[in-house]
Amino acid sequence: MLRCLQLRTLIFVAWVLGYVAFLLSIRRMWTWSYVRSPVARLLFTSGLSERGAASIDTQEWYRCCPDLLGESVQPKFIQSHLDSGTKAFLKQSVEKSGCLFTQLYHSFLSTVLSPLVSRTSINGFLGRGSMFVFSAEQFQQLLRIGPEWKAERLLDLGAGDGGVTQVMRGHFREVYATEVSLPMKWHLQRRNYKVLGIDDWQQTGFQYDVISCLNLLDRCDDPLHLLWDIKRSLVPNTGRLILAAVLPFQPYVEVGAHWQHPKQNLEIKGKTWEEQVTNLSNEFLFSGPQTIEKSLPTEYQMYCGTEVLNSSCSWRDL
């Protein structure tokens, strides 16, 4: 039995080494458009992070044209920048992405498990997939608060492993979170957050001082209903919603190991980032359950755990 196990391990290691050698032999043909294999993408992005990190123009991540925003949004615009908290997260992510054999192991397990469970749950099992949306400094800028500011309750909807919740938690006496993925719920419980059911947070008998809904509108079945539930669950007059939306808006819902279109789709119009921000604000926020107080747009390279993603995001404090 032991000899058989050793033989299987040897075969697997030989396969991995042979595959890597093959990929390296054709590296001159690599471009992102043609890299399909998860392992190949891993090696490609790892090489990019090593060779190109120092030459990246980080200001480009935050560049937009405020003059192209609608009149209702322009006064709310705040220019963001790459602060120390963001730099620290990026540095840690690049270091993790450099662990080639760990990433090969993760890639192999992801390939095996992907037909069975959701990508979010796979990330939870592997202890990766932490998202970075804002630093502590940027969070304080959004709410116009100081480091010592305190409130009673925070609710983080779709909190994942709680990495972003951790940035906010110091300002609240009670921290609540929701999450669909069971492995991610375990992470939240280990951080001592009070995990609520996705149909229970609106019916607790109390309201929240701040509700964060970060990169969730494009991943839920009924986003408009979600916005109305949030409005009813906030403390009247002083309650705040922090909403992050990925633009261009391409909604789909993760159901087990499959993806499907949501039952209700927000028809956000516009070809440019500025046009979509204006349309989202006018059609669904100004005329909806909340009104905008601040808009903090940014385009940046988002690191999800140890995977590199390019994403345009808009942060707004409502």
N, C-alpha and C positions, 0 to 999 in steps of 0.2 A: 504493500500500500504506500509506504513512504517513498519507495523507488519510483512508483508511478507518479506520485505528486511531484517529485523532483524532475521527472522527465517532462511533465506538462509545464512546469515553471520554466525549464530550459527552453522548450519550444516557444513559449510565449515571449520570453526575453529575446530569443533569436529573431522572432517575427518583428518585434518592435525595432530592434537594431537594423534589421534589413530594410524595413519600411523607411526609417529615418535616413539611412544611407541612400536609398532610392530618391527620396525627396531632395536631399542635398545635391545629388548628382544632376538634377534638372532645375536647380534653383535659378538659373539664368532666365528660365521661362516664366518665373513667378510674377504674376500681377494679381492684385486683389480680385479683379473681375473673374479670374479663372481658378481661384483657389476654392475648391468645393469641400474637400475632406476636412473634418474637424481638426485632425492632427496637423494637416498642412497649414490650415489657418492659424493654428497655435504657433507653429514654427515661424510662419510669416510675420505675425504680429510681434512675436518675441524679438525677431531680428530688427523690426522697425523700431521697437521701443529702445533697443540698445543703440542703434545707429543714429536715430533721428530725434531723440528726446531733447538733446541740447540745441537743436537747430529750429525747433518749433516756435512759431510766433504766437505766443499765448494770448496776446491782445486780440488776435483774430477771433478767438473763441467768444469774446464778449462784444464784438463789433456789430452794430446795427445802425439804422438811419432813423433817429427819432423824428425827423421832419416828415417822414413818410407815414407815421402813425396818425390815426384819426384824432380829431380835435378833442374828443372825450378822453383819450388815453395819453396824449402828449404831456399834460400837466402832472401825470402820475409817474412818469418815467424816471427811473433812477439808474445811473450807470454803475454797473458792478465791475469788479476787478479780481485778479488772481491773488487772493490774500494768503496769509501764512497757513491757515487751517486747510485750505484747498491744496496748497503745495505739499503739505505733510501727507495728505491722503494720496495724492498722485505719486509721491515718492514711494510710499509703502506699496501701492499697487504695482508699480514698475518692478520693485524688488521681488514681489511675489510672482509676477509673470516671468521672471528670469529663472525660476526653478523648473527647468525643462522636464525632468522626470516626474515631478509632482503633477505638472500639467498634462503630461502624457497619461498618467494614471487617471486623472480626472476626466480626460477626454475619452478614455476607454470605457470607464464606468458610465459616463453620460450616454455614449453610443449604445451600451447594453440596456440601460434603464429607460431610455427615452420612449420606447414603444409602450412602456408599462405605466409610468408615472409622469407627472408634470415636470417641466423644466425647473419651476420654482422649488418643487420638493426635492429634486435632484441636487440643486444648489444648497438646499438646507441640509441634506444628508452629508454633503461634502464640506460643509462649513465655508462656503463661498457665496458670492452673489450679493455682498453688501453694496448698497447704493449710496452715492454721495450726492446730495441735492444742494445743501448750503452749509457753510461753516457757522460756528457760534457767533462770530462777528456779523455775518450776513443775516442770520436769524434776528439778532437784536436790531439790525438796521431795518428789517422788514416791519417789525412791531414797534419801532421807535421807542425802545426801552433800553435801560442800562443793565450792567452785569448783575446788579442787586435786585432787579425787579422780580416779584413773586406773584403768582396767581394760584387759584385753588386746583383746577382740573385741566388736564390736557388729554385729548383723544387723537391718536394717530391711526387713521384708516388705512388698511393695507400696509401695515408697518414692516413687512418682511422680517428680517432678523433683528430689527430694532436699532440698527446703526444710526439712522437719521433721528430716531426718537431719542437716542442718547444725547444728541446735540442740544435738544430742547428740554430735557427732563429736569435740569437744574433749576429751572424757573417755576416749577410746579410742585405742589404738595402731593398730588395724586396723579398718576400717569396710567392711562388706559390705552389699549391697542386692539385692533382687529386684524385677523389674517385668516385666509382660507387654508393655506398649506399647513399640514400637521407638523412637519419638521421645523418650519419657521415658527410655529406656535411654541415649540419646545425652546427655541432660542429666546423668544420673548419672555417665557416663564423663568428661564435661567437669569434673565436680567431683572427679575422681580417686577415686571409690568403686569397689570391686571388685564388679562386677555378676555375680551367680550366676544360673543357670537356675532356673526355678520347681520343677524336679524334681531339682536338684543340691545345694541348700543343706543338705539333710539327710545328704548322703553325702560330705562333704569330708574326713572323717577327723579333724576337730577339733570342739570344742564352743564355744559362745558364752557370754560373761559376761552379756550382755543381748540379748534379742530384743524388738523392738518390732513390734506388730501393730496398726496404727492405722487404724480405719475399714475393716477388711478382712473381718471375719467375715461381714458381710452382702453381700459381693461375691465370695465363693468358693463353689465347687460342694460342697465337703465340709468344713464348718467344724470338726466334731468330729475328723476325721482330722488337720486342720491343728493343732489344739490338742495332739494326741498327738505329732505330729512335733516340735512346739516343745519339749515336755517332754523328749523324747529328745535334743534338740540342745543343751540348756542344760547348763552346767557343774553337776555334782551339788552339791546343798546350797547353793551360793552363787549359782547362775544365777538371773537375774530376767527375768520377762516383763512388759512394759508393754502393756496391752491397752486400746484405745479402741473403744467400741461405740456406734453411733448408735441412740438410742431415740426413738420407737417403732421396733421392729425390723421392717424391711421388706426382706427379702433379694431381690436379683436379680443376675444375672451378665452382664457385658458380653462379648458374643461378636461380634467384628467391629463391624459397624454396628447390631447388634441386641441386645436384652435378653431374657433368658430366666430362668425360675425355676431355682434351684439343684437339684442332684440330692438333696441332703440339707438339710433346713430345721431350724433350732433353733426349737422351739415355745416361745417366751417368752411367758408368761402375765402378765396384769395390765392394768388400765386406766390407772393413773397411772404416772408416771415412777418413783416410789419402789417400787411393786409390781413393775414390770418389772426394776428393778435387783436386788431381793431374789430374784426367781424365777431370773434369769440366774445369780446367784451360787450359789444353793442347788442348782439342777438341773445346771448345766454346769461350775461352777468349784470349789465346795467338794467336790463328789462326783466331779470329773473329774481331769485330770492335774495341777492345781495348786491351791493354796489362797491365798486373798486375804490380803494383808498390809495394803493400803491401798485406800480407795475415795475418789476425788476427783471428785464429780459436779459438773456445771456445765451450765447452759443459756445459750447465747450465740449471738450473730449471727455466723455463720461467713462469712468472705470467701474465695472460691475465685478467686484471681487478681484479676480485676476484676468478677466476678459476685457478686451478693449472694444469699446463701442463708440461710434460717432453719432452724436445726437444733438438736435437743436431743441432747447428747452426754454420755457418761459416761466418765471417765478412770479407770483403775484400774491399780495396780501390784500384780502378783501375786507 
